[in-house]
Amino acid sequence: MKKNNRIVKWLGVLAFSAMLVMWGVEFWRSCDDFVEFFPERTFDIFPLNDSAVGGFSTSEVQLTDTLLIASVNIRTGKAFTYAGVVFNLKSVGKRPAGLLDLTKFDSLEVRVASKRMNSMKLRILTDDPVYTHNGDYATLRVLEKDIPSAPYLLMGGSKERFAVSKIALSEFKVPEWWLSSQGLEKDDGMTYLNRASFFEIASGGSTLRGIPDEMEIRYVRIWCDNSEYRKTLYGVLACILFGFVLFYVYALKTRGGKDAKKLDA
């Protein structure tokens, strides 16, 4: 009987140790995973304009160690005009890298300023297996999100003020103009974030046409927050520790009972 109790105790210790190791591994896996687009320059950066859809807007990009500047001029002639900067998610260090899977991330942060425009548009372009034709840019699925900018000409001329936006990837939506161009009456709910081709920061709807403007980008990163999942893991850890305390108390009681019997003898 004494031998069996000792085996049970050792098995209990091993079981709780295994659970703690498994918890530690899962907690480590849940730590924030992120990719910095700028200033790290993980992906190749190019000027963005609307020439691919028949527009005449222009963009010139300048890069420094800490700042990405796009000098844009939005031209008339198309219903949806834009210009800005594009990150080629399929090219790393000027080498092909394939489509990028963004489903392992859930959050995006950008820090931007401008000369006149008070808003910008973030766009994720994904390779839609139904509507995209051989990777043709004009047929990529578009996901958009508007963000505020900090127009320094309207803010006392200070160039040190940047609008910081932290948003969830779930906030990106397919615009109505893209749905109409594909003959869809309503959003089909598909995003294909696992097949991302480009990430763009484009001029917002407030941009004046025919008047040069500037877009300044200080920081861009995408990451996985996982804060809610880690809260769940902390709850699991509390349960494991509580169970271990109960097991330890049980072990002490059984040992105390045996010592009492020895004294009586």
N, C-alpha and C positions, 0 to 999 in steps of 0.2 A: 504493500500500500504506500509506504514511504517512497519507494522508487517511482511509483506511478505519479505521485504528486509532484515529485521533482521534475519528471518528464513534462508534465502539464505546464509547470511554471516556465521551463526553458522554451517550450513551444510557444507559450504566450509572449515571452520576451522576443523571440525570433519573429513572431507575427507582427508585433507592434513595430519592431525595427524595420521590417520589410515595408510596412505601410508608410513609415516616416521617410524611407528612401524613395519610395514611389511618389510621395507628396513633393519631396524636394526636386525630383526630376521634372515633374509636371509644373511646379512653380518656376523653375528655371526656363522651361520652354515657353511659359506665358509672359516672360519679360519682354518689354517693348522692342519690337523689330522695326527698323526705320531705314529709309533711303533718302539721302539729301541730294536734291536736284541742283541747288545752288546755295552757297558759293562752291560746293564740292565739285560741281561739273561732272556728275556721274554719267550723264547722257549728253550727246552732241546737241548743240544749241544753234538755231538758225532763225533768220527773220521770217515773220509770218505776214502774208497778205492774202487778199481775196482773189488773186488771179486765177486760182484753180477753179473758181466758180464764175469766172467771167467779169470780175471786178477790176478796178484800177487803183486801189489803195496801195500805199507804199510803206515800207518799214526798213530802217537801217539799225543794226544792232552793234553796240559797243560793250566790250567786256573789260572789267577790271577785277582785281582780286576780291573785292567786296561788293561790287555793284554791277548790275546788268541793266543797260539802258537801251530802250527801243524808241527811236525817233520816228513817229508815225504821222501819216497824212491820209485822212479818210476822204476818198473821192466819191462823188455822186455817180449814179448810173445803175446801181443794183439795189434791190430792196434790203438785202442783208449785207452790209459792208463791214469790214473789219481789218485790223492790222495789229501786229504785236510781235510776240516771240513764241517759238515752238521748241519743245524738247522732244527729240526723236527717241522714243523708248525702245526702238528696235536697233539702236546703234550706240555702242559704248566704246569710246576711244577710237571713233571712226571705223569700227569693225562691226559687222552685222551681229546682232544678238538675239534675234527672234522676237516674238510677241512677249510682252511683259504681263505676268499674272499679278493683278492688283487685289485679288480676293483675300490675300493674307494680310491686307492692311484695312484700316477702317477710318483713318483720320488724315487730314491734310492741313498744313499750315503755310501761309504765305504772308510776306511783309512787303507792301508795295506803296509807291507814291507816284504822283504825276504832276504835270505842269498845269493842265486845265481840267481834264476829265475827273469827275467825282465818283466814277465807278469803273470797274473792269469786269471782264467775263472770263471765268475759268472754263476750259473745255477739255474733256477727255474723249479721244477718238478711238473707237474699238473696231476690230475686224469682225463684222457681222457675217456669219457663215451663210446667211440667206441673201442679204442685200448688198454686201461688199463684193465687188468684182475684181478678183486678182489683186487685192490690196490697193485698188484705185482710191486715191485720197478723197475724191468727190463723192464716193459711195460709202465711206466709213460711217459707222453709227456715231452720232454726236451726243454727248452728255454735257450739260451746261450748268453753271452756277454763277450768279452775279455776286460780286463782293464790293465793298466800298474802297475807295482810294483816298489819298490825302493830297489834294491839289494845292501845291505850295504857293501858286499865285493868288489863291483865294484864302490862304492861311498866313498872311503876313510875310510871305516870301521865304519862310524857313524850309530848308531842304532836309532838316533833321527829323521831320515828323513822318512816320510811316504808319499806314493802316495795317493792323495785324488781324488776320482772319484765321480762325481755327474752326474747321468745319468737318462734318462727317461725310464720307464718300456716299452715303445713302441720300444725301441732299442733292446730288447731281441728278438732273432729270433730262429726258429727251425732249427737245423743243418741238413745238407744234409745226414749225416750218419744215423740220426734217421728216416728221411723220407724214405731212402732206406731200412732200416730194416723193415719198415711197408709196403713196396711195393708201396710207393707213388712216382710218377714221379716229382711232384712239390709241393710246400708248399700249403696246403689247407687254410691257413690264420687263422686257429683256434689256440687259446692259452689256453683257459679255465683257465684264471687267477682267476676266481671265485672259482676254485677247487684246490688251491695250497696245495701241500703235504710237499715239502721240499725246502729249500733254501741252496745252496752249494757254497762254495768258494774252487775251485780246482786248482791244478797246471796248469800252462799255457803251451803252446806248446814249449816254450824255455827251459823247465826243462830238465836237463841232466839225462839220464837213468842210474841207478845203482850208482849214487852219492847222498848221503844224502843232503837234503836241508831243509830249514825252512821257514814257512809262518807265519808272524806275523800280527795279526788283532787288530787294536786299536779301531775301531768304525764301527758300522753298524746300519743304520736306514732306514726306508721306510716311506715316507710321501706324502701328497697331497699338491702340491704347490698352485694351484688355483689363481696364480697371475693375469692371464689374465681375469678370471671371476671377480675378485675383481675390476679390471680396469673398466669392464662393469658396475659393481654396482656403482662405483663412478660416472660414466656417468649418470646412472639413478637418483642418488641423486641430481646431478646438475640440471637435468630436473625438479625434484620435487620442488627444491628450487626456480628455475626460475619461475615455475608456481605459486608458493606461492607469490612471489614478484609481479607478474602481478595481482593476485587476490587482494593483499593488496592495490596496487595502484588503482585498480578499486573500492575497498571499500572506499578509501579515497575520490575519485572523486565524488562518489554518495553522500557521506556525505557532501562534500563541496558544491555540488549543492543545497542540501536541506537547508544548512545554508545561502547560498546566497539568496534563495527565502524568507527565514524568514526576512532577513535584508531589502529586497525590500518591504515586507509587512509592 
